[in-house]
């Protein structure tokens, strides 16, 4: 990792290192990230202000959130997934009500969104995250400029997502400006798809309650199919994917009326 790495990626890497060791010095972080000690000090201060770490003399120690996250959510997003996350985060109004389902891509979007410097600039208006993902809620609740709404339900061990009638009933009372939707597959014919039927029920309700659906998916998801359909392609307003996506699949989705942004 080089000094040109932007702030969200550095913060994600710092949180990963903290989860591994529990504490981190300025010197060690600077060496591991390939940035200056001054940059690391600023990052440590910012993480402490967001209650994601506790500042100590010469370093930081981890909060309980860093320890509690499952391993796959502690890892830094890959380069393509990080580009997708940062681009999707840039599409969101800082005062919007944003729904998010679970998954590593939506987790990366949540982190990129929470790292935006314009949050909190609109006075009492705040970004609101509505999610059924416990790991996203656990991170976002510590961010001072983000209001976090967690849906009820039964927790899925594999994904930390809540599902079932309680989650769907809670959604019936809510309105979402945007939904950042992670999927296992997407195509012009099959729409947005996932692996689990109970997951599809909650996520489909999130789609129905949202004004704009933004699907975030790495290019390989455009070449797959999955068991359960979340929604038809006509409900998807934007697809953010990476340059590895098959051009034919991209054009088919564009022809279906979706704005596809390749990053």
TORFI-211267 format. One record per atom (N, C-alpha, C, O): x, y, z; residue number from 1. Coordinates in steps of 0.1 Angstrom, whole numbers, plus 5000, padded with zeros to 4 digits. Layout:
BEGIN
X  Y  Z  NUM
...
This chain:
BEGIN
5009  4988  5000  1
5000  5000  5000  1
5009  5012  5000  1
5018  5013  5008  1
5006  5022  4991  2
5015  5033  4990  2
5009  5046  4996  2
4997  5046  5000  2
5017  5056  4996  3
5013  5069  5001  3
5002  5075  4994  3
4995  5084  4999  3
4999  5071  4981  4
4989  5077  4973  4
4975  5071  4976  4
4965  5076  4971  4
4975  5061  4985  5
4962  5054  4988  5
4953  5065  4995  5
4957  5072  5004  5
4940  5065  4991  6
4932  5075  4997  6
4927  5071  5011  6
4929  5060  5015  6
4920  5081  5017  7
4917  5079  5031  7
4908  5067  5035  7
4911  5060  5044  7
4897  5065  5028  8
4889  5054  5031  8
4896  5040  5031  8
4894  5032  5040  8
4905  5038  5021  9
4912  5026  5020  9
4922  5025  5032  9
4924  5014  5038  9
4929  5036  5035  10
4938  5036  5047  10
4931  5033  5060  10
4935  5025  5068  10
4919  5039  5062  11
4911  5036  5074  11
4907  5022  5075  11
4908  5015  5085  11
4903  5016  5064  12
4899  5002  5064  12
4911  4993  5067  12
4909  4983  5075  12
4922  4996  5062  13
4934  4988  5064  13
4938  4990  5079  13
4943  4980  5085  13
4938  5002  5084  14
4941  5004  5098  14
4932  4996  5108  14
4936  4990  5118  14
4919  4996  5104  15
4909  4988  5113  15
4912  4973  5112  15
4911  4966  5122  15
4916  4969  5100  16
4920  4955  5098  16
4932  4951  5107  16
4932  4941  5114  16
4942  4960  5107  17
4954  4958  5115  17
4951  4958  5130  17
4957  4950  5138  17
4942  4967  5134  18
4938  4968  5148  18
4931  4955  5152  18
4933  4951  5163  18
4922  4950  5143  19
4915  4938  5147  19
4924  4926  5149  19
4922  4917  5157  19
4936  4926  5141  20
4945  4915  5142  20
4953  4916  5155  20
4956  4906  5162  20
4957  4928  5159  21
4967  4929  5171  21
4961  4936  5183  21
4967  4935  5194  21
4950  4943  5182  22
4945  4950  5193  22
4950  4964  5196  22
4944  4973  5201  22
4963  4967  5191  23
4969  4980  5193  23
4979  4982  5181  23
4983  4973  5175  23
4981  4995  5179  24
4990  4998  5167  24
4997  5011  5171  24
4991  5021  5175  24
5010  5011  5168  25
5018  5024  5170  25
5019  5032  5157  25
5016  5026  5146  25
5022  5044  5158  26
5023  5053  5147  26
5034  5048  5137  26
5032  5047  5125  26
5045  5043  5143  27
5056  5039  5135  27
5053  5026  5127  27
5056  5025  5115  27
5046  5016  5134  28
5042  5004  5127  28
5032  5007  5116  28
5034  5001  5105  28
5022  5015  5119  29
5012  5018  5109  29
5018  5025  5097  29
5015  5022  5085  29
5027  5034  5099  30
5034  5041  5088  30
5041  5032  5079  30
5041  5033  5067  30
5048  5022  5086  31
5056  5012  5078  31
5047  5003  5070  31
5050  5000  5059  31
5036  4998  5077  32
5027  4988  5070  32
5020  4995  5059  32
5017  4988  5049  32
5016  5008  5060  33
5008  5014  5050  33
5016  5022  5039  33
5012  5025  5029  33
5029  5024  5043  34
5038  5031  5033  34
5034  5046  5032  34
5035  5052  5022  34
5030  5052  5044  35
5027  5066  5044  35
5035  5073  5055  35
5042  5066  5063  35
5034  5086  5056  36
5042  5093  5066  36
5036  5092  5080  36
5024  5088  5081  36
5044  5094  5090  37
5039  5093  5104  37
5029  5104  5106  37
5019  5102  5114  37
5030  5116  5100  38
5020  5127  5101  38
5007  5122  5096  38
4996  5125  5102  38
5007  5115  5085  39
4994  5110  5079  39
4988  5100  5089  39
4976  5101  5091  39
4995  5091  5094  40
4990  5081  5104  40
4984  5088  5116  40
4974  5085  5121  40
4991  5098  5121  41
4986  5105  5133  41
4972  5112  5130  41
4963  5111  5138  41
4971  5118  5118  42
4958  5124  5115  42
4948  5113  5113  42
4936  5115  5118  42
4951  5102  5107  43
4942  5091  5106  43
4938  5085  5120  43
4926  5082  5122  43
4947  5084  5129  44
4944  5079  5142  44
4935  5088  5149  44
4925  5084  5156  44
4937  5101  5148  45
4929  5111  5154  45
4914  5110  5149  45
4905  5111  5156  45
4913  5109  5136  46
4900  5108  5129  46
4893  5095  5134  46
4881  5096  5136  46
4900  5084  5135  47
4893  5072  5139  47
4889  5073  5154  47
4878  5068  5157  47
4897  5080  5162  48
4893  5081  5176  48
4881  5091  5177  48
4872  5088  5185  48
4880  5101  5169  49
4869  5110  5169  49
4856  5103  5165  49
4845  5106  5170  49
4857  5093  5156  50
4845  5085  5152  50
4843  5073  5161  50
4835  5064  5158  50
4851  5072  5172  51
4849  5061  5182  51
4852  5048  5176  51
4847  5038  5181  51
4860  5047  5165  52
4864  5034  5160  52
4877  5029  5165  52
4881  5018  5163  52
4884  5038  5173  53
4896  5034  5180  53
4898  5043  5192  53
4892  5054  5192  53
4907  5039  5201  54
4910  5048  5213  54
4924  5052  5212  54
4934  5044  5211  54
4926  5065  5212  55
4940  5071  5211  55
4948  5069  5223  55
4943  5071  5234  55
4960  5065  5221  56
4970  5063  5232  56
4982  5071  5229  56
4984  5076  5218  56
4991  5072  5239  57
5004  5079  5236  57
5012  5071  5225  57
5016  5060  5228  57
5013  5077  5214  58
5021  5070  5203  58
5014  5060  5195  58
5020  5053  5186  58
5000  5059  5197  59
4993  5049  5188  59
4978  5049  5192  59
4973  5059  5196  59
4972  5038  5189  60
4958  5036  5191  60
4956  5021  5196  60
4964  5012  5193  60
4944  5019  5203  61
4940  5005  5206  61
4926  5004  5200  61
4919  5013  5198  61
4922  4991  5198  62
4910  4988  5191  62
4898  4990  5200  62
4899  4987  5212  62
4887  4994  5195  63
4874  4993  5202  63
4869  4979  5201  63
4874  4970  5193  63
4858  4976  5208  64
4852  4962  5207  64
4847  4959  5194  64
4846  4947  5190  64
4843  4969  5186  65
4837  4966  5173  65
4847  4959  5164  65
4844  4950  5157  65
4860  4964  5164  66
4870  4958  5156  66
4872  4943  5159  66
4875  4935  5150  66
4871  4939  5172  67
4872  4925  5176  67
4860  4917  5172  67
4862  4905  5168  67
4848  4923  5173  68
4836  4915  5171  68
4833  4912  5157  68
4825  4903  5154  68
4838  4919  5147  69
4834  4917  5133  69
4840  4904  5129  69
4851  4900  5132  69
4832  4896  5121  70
4837  4884  5115  70
4848  4887  5105  70
4849  4898  5100  70
4857  4877  5103  71
4869  4879  5096  71
4867  4885  5082  71
4874  4894  5078  71
4857  4880  5075  72
4855  4885  5061  72
4851  4899  5060  72
4853  4906  5050  72
4845  4905  5071  73
4842  4919  5071  73
4853  4928  5077  73
4853  4940  5075  73
4863  4922  5083  74
4875  4929  5088  74
4885  4932  5077  74
4892  4941  5078  74
4884  4923  5067  75
4894  4924  5056  75
4891  4937  5047  75
4880  4940  5045  75
4902  4943  5042  76
4900  4954  5033  76
4894  4949  5020  76
4897  4938  5016  76
4886  4957  5014  77
4880  4953  5001  77
4891  4953  4991  77
4900  4960  4991  77
4889  4944  4981  78
4898  4943  4970  78
4897  4956  4962  78
4888  4965  4964  78
4907  4958  4953  79
4908  4971  4945  79
4895  4974  4938  79
4890  4985  4938  79
4889  4964  4930  80
4877  4966  4922  80
4865  4969  4931  80
4858  4978  4929  80
4864  4962  4942  81
4853  4964  4951  81
4854  4977  4958  81
4844  4984  4961  81
4866  4982  4961  82
4868  4995  4968  82
4864  5006  4958  82
4858  5016  4962  82
4868  5005  4945  83
4864  5015  4935  83
4848  5015  4934  83
4843  5026  4934  83
4842  5004  4934  84
4828  5004  4933  84
4822  5010  4946  84
4812  5018  4945  84
4827  5007  4957  85
4822  5013  4970  85
4823  5028  4970  85
4813  5035  4974  85
4834  5033  4967  86
4837  5047  4967  86
4828  5055  4957  86
4823  5066  4960  86
4826  5049  4945  87
4818  5055  4935  87
4803  5055  4940  87
4796  5065  4939  87
4799  5044  4945  88
4785  5043  4949  88
4782  5053  4961  88
4772  5059  4961  88
4792  5054  4970  89
4790  5063  4981  89
4789  5078  4976  89
4782  5086  4982  89
4796  5081  4965  90
4796  5095  4960  90
4782  5098  4954  90
4779  5110  4952  90
4774  5088  4951  91
4761  5091  4945  91
4750  5094  4955  91
4739  5099  4952  91
4753  5093  4968  92
4743  5094  4979  92
4743  5109  4984  92
4754  5114  4987  92
4731  5114  4985  93
4730  5128  4992  93
4733  5126  5007  93
4729  5117  5013  93
4741  5136  5012  94
4745  5135  5026  94
4734  5135  5037  94
4736  5132  5048  94
4722  5139  5032  95
4710  5139  5042  95
4700  5128  5038  95
4689  5128  5043  95
4704  5118  5030  96
4694  5108  5025  96
4692  5098  5035  96
4699  5096  5045  96
4680  5091  5033  97
4677  5078  5041  97
4681  5067  5031  97
4675  5065  5021  97
4691  5059  5036  98
4697  5049  5027  98
4696  5035  5033  98
4700  5033  5044  98
4690  5026  5025  99
4689  5012  5029  99
4701  5005  5025  99
4706  5007  5014  99
4705  4995  5032  100
4716  4986  5029  100
4714  4972  5034  100
4711  4970  5045  100
4715  4962  5025  101
4715  4949  5029  101
4729  4944  5033  101
4738  4952  5032  101
4731  4932  5036  102
4744  4927  5041  102
4753  4923  5029  102
4749  4923  5018  102
4766  4921  5033  103
4776  4916  5023  103
4788  4925  5024  103
4788  4936  5029  103
4799  4919  5018  104
4812  4926  5018  104
4812  4939  5010  104
4818  4949  5013  104
4804  4939  4999  105
4804  4951  4990  105
4796  4962  4997  105
4801  4974  4997  105
4784  4959  5002  106
4777  4969  5009  106
4784  4974  5022  106
4783  4986  5025  106
4791  4966  5028  107
4799  4970  5040  107
4810  4980  5035  107
4812  4990  5042  107
4816  4977  5024  108
4826  4987  5019  108
4820  5000  5015  108
4826  5011  5017  108
4807  5000  5010  109
4800  5012  5006  109
4797  5020  5019  109
4799  5032  5020  109
4793  5013  5029  110
4789  5020  5042  110
4801  5027  5048  110
4800  5038  5052  110
4813  5020  5047  111
4825  5026  5053  111
4829  5038  5044  111
4833  5049  5050  111
4828  5037  5031  112
4832  5048  5022  112
4822  5060  5024  112
4826  5072  5025  112
4810  5057  5026  113
4800  5067  5028  113
4802  5074  5042  113
4801  5087  5042  113
4805  5067  5052  114
4807  5073  5065  114
4820  5081  5066  114
4821  5090  5074  114
4829  5078  5056  115
4842  5086  5056  115
4841  5099  5048  115
4851  5106  5047  115
4829  5102  5042  116
4828  5114  5035  116
4829  5126  5044  116
4823  5127  5055  116
4836  5136  5040  117
4839  5148  5048  117
4827  5158  5048  117
4826  5167  5057  117
4817  5156  5039  118
4805  5165  5039  118
4794  5161  5048  118
4784  5168  5049  118
4795  5149  5055  119
4785  5145  5064  119
4785  5155  5076  119
4795  5159  5081  119
4773  5158  5081  120
4772  5167  5092  120
4772  5181  5089  120
4772  5190  5098  120
4774  5185  5076  121
4775  5199  5072  121
4762  5206  5071  121
4761  5218  5068  121
4751  5198  5072  122
4738  5204  5069  122
4730  5206  5082  122
4718  5205  5083  122
4737  5209  5093  123
4731  5212  5106  123
4725  5200  5112  123
4732  5190  5114  123
4712  5200  5115  124
4705  5189  5122  124
4702  5178  5113  124
4699  5167  5117  124
4703  5180  5100  125
4700  5169  5090  125
4712  5159  5090  125
4723  5164  5090  125
4709  5147  5090  126
4719  5137  5091  126
4716  5126  5080  126
4705  5123  5077  126
4727  5119  5076  127
4726  5107  5068  127
4720  5097  5077  127
4724  5095  5089  127
4710  5089  5072  128
4703  5078  5079  128
4706  5065  5072  128
4702  5064  5060  128
4711  5056  5079  129
4714  5042  5074  129
4703  5033  5079  129
4702  5032  5092  129
4696  5026  5071  130
4686  5016  5075  130
4691  5003  5070  130
4693  5001  5058  130
4694  4993  5079  131
4700  4981  5075  131
4695  4969  5083  131
4691  4970  5094  131
4696  4957  5077  132
4693  4945  5084  132
4706  4937  5086  132
4706  4926  5090  132
4718  4944  5084  133
4731  4938  5086  133
4737  4942  5099  133
4740  4954  5101  133
4739  4933  5109  134
4744  4937  5122  134
4758  4943  5121  134
4761  4952  5129  134
4766  4938  5112  135
4780  4943  5112  135
4780  4958  5107  135
4788  4966  5112  135
4772  4961  5097  136
4771  4975  5092  136
4766  4984  5104  136
4771  4994  5106  136
4755  4979  5110  137
4749  4987  5121  137
4760  4989  5132  137
4760  5000  5138  137
4768  4979  5136  138
4777  4980  5146  138
4788  4990  5143  138
4793  4996  5153  138
4792  4992  5131  139
4802  5002  5127  139
4795  5016  5126  139
4801  5025  5131  139
4784  5016  5120  140
4778  5029  5117  140
4772  5036  5130  140
4772  5049  5130  140
4768  5029  5140  141
4763  5035  5152  141
4773  5043  5159  141
4770  5052  5167  141
4786  5041  5157  142
4797  5049  5163  142
4800  5061  5155  142
4807  5070  5161  142
4795  5063  5143  143
4798  5075  5136  143
4789  5086  5140  143
4777  5085  5139  143
4794  5097  5144  144
4786  5108  5150  144
4777  5115  5141  144
4767  5121  5145  144
4780  5115  5128  145
4771  5122  5118  145
4762  5112  5110  145
4756  5116  5100  145
4760  5100  5115  146
4752  5090  5109  146
4741  5085  5119  146
4745  5081  5130  146
4729  5086  5115  147
4718  5079  5123  147
4716  5065  5118  147
4715  5063  5106  147
4715  5056  5127  148
4715  5041  5123  148
4701  5035  5127  148
4698  5036  5139  148
4694  5029  5118  149
4682  5022  5121  149
4684  5008  5117  149
4688  5004  5106  149
4682  4999  5127  150
4684  4985  5125  150
4670  4978  5125  150
4662  4979  5134  150
4668  4969  5115  151
4656  4962  5114  151
4657  4950  5123  151
4668  4944  5125  151
4646  4946  5128  152
4645  4934  5137  152
4645  4921  5129  152
4644  4921  5116  152
4645  4910  5135  153
4644  4897  5128  153
4654  4887  5134  153
4660  4889  5144  153
4654  4876  5127  154
4663  4864  5131  154
4676  4866  5124  154
4677  4868  5112  154
4687  4865  5131  155
4701  4867  5126  155
4706  4855  5118  155
4705  4843  5123  155
4711  4857  5106  156
4718  4846  5099  156
4732  4846  5103  156
4739  4856  5101  156
4737  4835  5107  157
4751  4834  5112  157
4761  4837  5101  157
4771  4843  5104  157
4759  4832  5089  158
4768  4834  5078  158
4770  4848  5074  158
4781  4852  5070  158
4760  4856  5074  159
4761  4869  5068  159
4758  4881  5078  159
4759  4892  5075  159
4754  4877  5091  160
4751  4887  5101  160
4738  4895  5097  160
4736  4906  5102  160
4730  4890  5088  161
4718  4897  5083  161
4706  4892  5091  161
4705  4880  5095  161
4697  4901  5093  162
4684  4898  5100  162
4674  4896  5089  162
4673  4903  5080  162
4665  4886  5092  163
4655  4883  5082  163
4642  4878  5089  163
4642  4876  5101  163
4632  4876  5081  164
4619  4871  5087  164
4608  4882  5088  164
4611  4894  5084  164
4597  4879  5093  165
4585  4888  5093  165
4587  4900  5101  165
4582  4911  5098  165
4595  4900  5112  166
4598  4912  5120  166
4605  4923  5111  166
4602  4934  5112  166
4615  4918  5104  167
4622  4928  5095  167
4613  4934  5085  167
4613  4946  5082  167
4605  4925  5078  168
4596  4930  5068  168
4585  4939  5074  168
4581  4949  5067  168
4581  4936  5086  169
4570  4945  5092  169
4576  4959  5095  169
4570  4969  5094  169
4589  4959  5100  170
4595  4972  5103  170
4597  4980  5090  170
4595  4992  5091  170
4600  4974  5079  171
4602  4981  5067  171
4589  4987  5062  171
4589  4997  5055  171
4578  4981  5065  172
4565  4986  5061  172
4562  5000  5066  172
4554  5008  5060  172
4569  5004  5077  173
4567  5018  5082  173
4577  5028  5078  173
4577  5039  5083  173
4586  5024  5069  174
4598  5032  5065  174
4597  5036  5051  174
4591  5029  5042  174
4604  5047  5048  175
4606  5051  5034  175
4621  5054  5032  175
4628  5060  5040  175
4626  5048  5021  176
4640  5049  5018  176
4642  5058  5005  176
4636  5056  4995  176
4651  5068  5006  177
4655  5075  4994  177
4662  5066  4984  177
4659  5066  4972  177
4672  5059  4989  178
4681  5050  4981  178
4682  5037  4988  178
4682  5036  5000  178
4684  5027  4980  179
4688  5014  4985  179
4701  5010  4978  179
4702  5009  4966  179
4711  5008  4986  180
4724  5002  4981  180
4723  4987  4982  180
4723  4982  4993  180
4722  4980  4971  181
4718  4966  4971  181
4730  4957  4966  181
4734  4958  4955  181
4734  4949  4975  182
4744  4939  4972  182
4737  4926  4967  182
4727  4922  4973  182
4742  4920  4957  183
4736  4908  4950  183
4746  4897  4948  183
4758  4899  4948  183
4741  4885  4946  184
4749  4874  4942  184
4750  4873  4927  184
4759  4867  4921  184
4740  4878  4920  185
4739  4878  4905  185
4730  4889  4900  185
4721  4893  4907  185
4733  4894  4888  186
4724  4903  4882  186
4725  4902  4867  186
4736  4900  4861  186
4713  4902  4860  187
4713  4901  4846  187
4701  4908  4840  187
4691  4911  4848  187
4700  4911  4828  188
4689  4918  4822  188
4677  4909  4823  188
4666  4914  4825  188
4678  4896  4821  189
4667  4887  4821  189
4663  4883  4835  189
4651  4883  4839  189
4673  4881  4844  190
4670  4875  4857  190
4668  4886  4868  190
4664  4883  4879  190
4672  4899  4865  191
4671  4909  4875  191
4682  4907  4886  191
4692  4901  4883  191
4679  4912  4898  192
4688  4911  4909  192
4685  4898  4917  192
4673  4896  4919  192
4695  4891  4920  193
4693  4877  4926  193
4702  4875  4938  193
4712  4882  4939  193
4697  4866  4947  194
4706  4862  4958  194
4704  4847  4961  194
4696  4840  4954  194
4712  4842  4970  195
4713  4828  4972  195
4701  4822  4981  195
4698  4810  4980  195
4696  4830  4990  196
4687  4825  5000  196
4673  4831  4999  196
4671  4843  4997  196
4663  4822  5000  197
4649  4827  4999  197
4645  4837  5010  197
4638  4847  5007  197
4649  4834  5022  198
4645  4843  5033  198
4651  4857  5032  198
4646  4867  5035  198
4664  4857  5027  199
4671  4869  5024  199
4664  4877  5013  199
4662  4889  5014  199
4659  4870  5003  200
4652  4877  4992  200
4639  4884  4996  200
4636  4894  4991  200
4632  4878  5006  201
4620  4884  5011  201
4622  4898  5017  201
4615  4907  5014  201
4632  4899  5026  202
4635  4912  5032  202
4640  4922  5022  202
4636  4933  5022  202
4649  4917  5014  203
4656  4926  5004  203
4646  4931  4994  203
4646  4943  4990  203
4636  4923  4990  204
4626  4927  4980  204
4617  4938  4987  204
4613  4947  4980  204
4615  4937  5000  205
4607  4947  5006  205
4615  4960  5007  205
4609  4971  5006  205
4628  4959  5009  206
4636  4971  5009  206
4635  4978  4995  206
4634  4990  4994  206
4635  4970  4984  207
4634  4975  4971  207
4620  4983  4969  207
4620  4994  4964  207
4609  4976  4974  208
4596  4983  4973  208
4595  4996  4980  208
4588  5004  4977  208
4603  4997  4991  209
4602  5009  4999  209
4612  5020  4995  209
4613  5031  5001  209
4620  5018  4985  210
4630  5027  4981  210
4627  5035  4968  210
4620  5030  4959  210
4632  5048  4968  211
4629  5056  4956  211
4639  5053  4945  211
4636  5054  4933  211
4651  5048  4948  212
4661  5045  4938  212
4669  5033  4943  212
4674  5033  4955  212
4671  5023  4934  213
4679  5011  4938  213
4692  5012  4930  213
4693  5013  4918  213
4703  5012  4938  214
4716  5012  4933  214
4723  4998  4936  214
4726  4995  4948  214
4724  4990  4926  215
4731  4977  4928  215
4746  4979  4927  215
4751  4985  4918  215
4753  4973  4936  216
4767  4973  4936  216
4772  4959  4934  216
4769  4950  4943  216
4779  4956  4924  217
4783  4942  4920  217
4796  4942  4912  217
4797  4949  4902  217
4805  4934  4917  218
4817  4932  4909  218
4814  4925  4896  218
4803  4918  4895  218
4823  4926  4886  219
4819  4921  4872  219
4816  4906  4872  219
4808  4903  4863  219
4821  4898  4880  220
4818  4884  4880  220
4803  4881  4883  220
4798  4871  4879  220
4796  4890  4890  221
4782  4888  4893  221
4773  4889  4881  221
4762  4885  4881  221
4778  4896  4870  222
4770  4897  4858  222
4770  4884  4850  222
4763  4883  4840  222
4778  4875  4854  223
4779  4862  4846  223
4774  4850  4854  223
4776  4839  4850  223
4766  4853  4865  224
4761  4842  4873  224
4746  4843  4874  224
4739  4852  4869  224
4740  4832  4879  225
4726  4831  4883  225
4726  4827  4898  225
4735  4820  4903  225
4715  4830  4905  226
4713  4826  4919  226
4699  4821  4921  226
4691  4823  4912  226
4697  4815  4932  227
4684  4808  4935  227
4672  4817  4935  227
4662  4814  4928  227
4673  4828  4942  228
4661  4836  4945  228
4662  4850  4938  228
4673  4856  4938  228
4651  4854  4932  229
4650  4867  4926  229
4646  4878  4936  229
4636  4876  4943  229
4654  4888  4937  230
4650  4900  4946  230
4640  4909  4939  230
4630  4913  4944  230
4644  4913  4926  231
4635  4922  4919  231
4639  4921  4904  231
4650  4916  4901  231
4630  4925  4895  232
4632  4925  4881  232
4642  4937  4878  232
4644  4946  4886  232
4648  4936  4866  233
4658  4946  4862  233
4652  4960  4861  233
4659  4970  4862  233
4638  4961  4859  234
4632  4974  4857  234
4632  4982  4870  234
4629  4994  4870  234
4634  4975  4882  235
4634  4982  4895  235
4648  4988  4898  235
4649  4996  4907  235
4658  4984  4890  236
4672  4988  4893  236
4674  5001  4885  236
4672  5002  4873  236
4678  5012  4892  237
4680  5025  4885  237
4695  5026  4881  237
4698  5031  4870  237
4704  5021  4890  238
4719  5023  4887  238
4725  5010  4891  238
4722  5003  4901  238
4735  5006  4882  239
4744  4995  4885  239
4758  5000  4885  239
4762  5006  4875  239
4765  4998  4896  240
4779  5002  4897  240
4787  4989  4897  240
4786  4981  4906  240
4796  4987  4887  241
4804  4975  4885  241
4818  4979  4881  241
4821  4991  4880  241
4826  4969  4879  242
4840  4973  4876  242
4844  4969  4862  242
4836  4964  4854  242
4856  4973  4858  243
4860  4971  4844  243
4862  4957  4840  243
4864  4954  4828  243
4861  4947  4849  244
4862  4933  4846  244
4849  4927  4841  244
4848  4916  4837  244
4838  4935  4841  245
4825  4930  4837  245
4824  4928  4822  245
4830  4935  4814  245
4817  4917  4819  246
4816  4913  4804  246
4808  4925  4797  246
4797  4928  4801  246
4814  4930  4786  247
4808  4941  4779  247
4794  4938  4774  247
4785  4947  4773  247
4792  4926  4769  248
4779  4922  4764  248
4768  4922  4775  248
4757  4927  4772  248
4772  4917  4787  249
4762  4917  4798  249
4759  4932  4802  249
4748  4935  4805  249
4769  4940  4802  250
4768  4954  4805  250
4758  4961  4796  250
4749  4968  4800  250
4760  4959  4783  251
4751  4965  4773  251
4737  4960  4773  251
4728  4967  4771  251
4735  4947  4777  252
4722  4941  4778  252
4714  4948  4790  252
4702  4951  4789  252
4721  4950  4801  253
4715  4957  4812  253
4712  4972  4809  253
4702  4977  4813  253
4722  4978  4802  254
4719  4992  4798  254
4707  4993  4789  254
4698  5002  4790  254
4705  4983  4780  255
4694  4983  4770  255
4681  4981  4778  255
4670  4985  4773  255
4682  4975  4790  256
4670  4974  4798  256
4666  4986  4805  256
4656  4986  4813  256
4674  4997  4804  257
4670  5010  4810  257
4678  5013  4822  257
4674  5023  4829  257
4688  5005  4826  258
4696  5008  4838  258
4708  5016  4834  258
4714  5014  4824  258
4711  5026  4843  259
4723  5034  4841  259
4735  5026  4847  259
4735  5023  4859  259
4744  5021  4839  260
4755  5013  4843  260
4767  5021  4844  260
4771  5028  4834  260
4774  5022  4855  261
4786  5030  4857  261
4797  5020  4860  261
4797  5013  4870  261
4807  5019  4851  262
4818  5010  4852  262
4830  5018  4857  262
4834  5028  4851  262
4835  5013  4868  263
4846  5021  4875  263
4858  5012  4877  263
4869  5016  4882  263
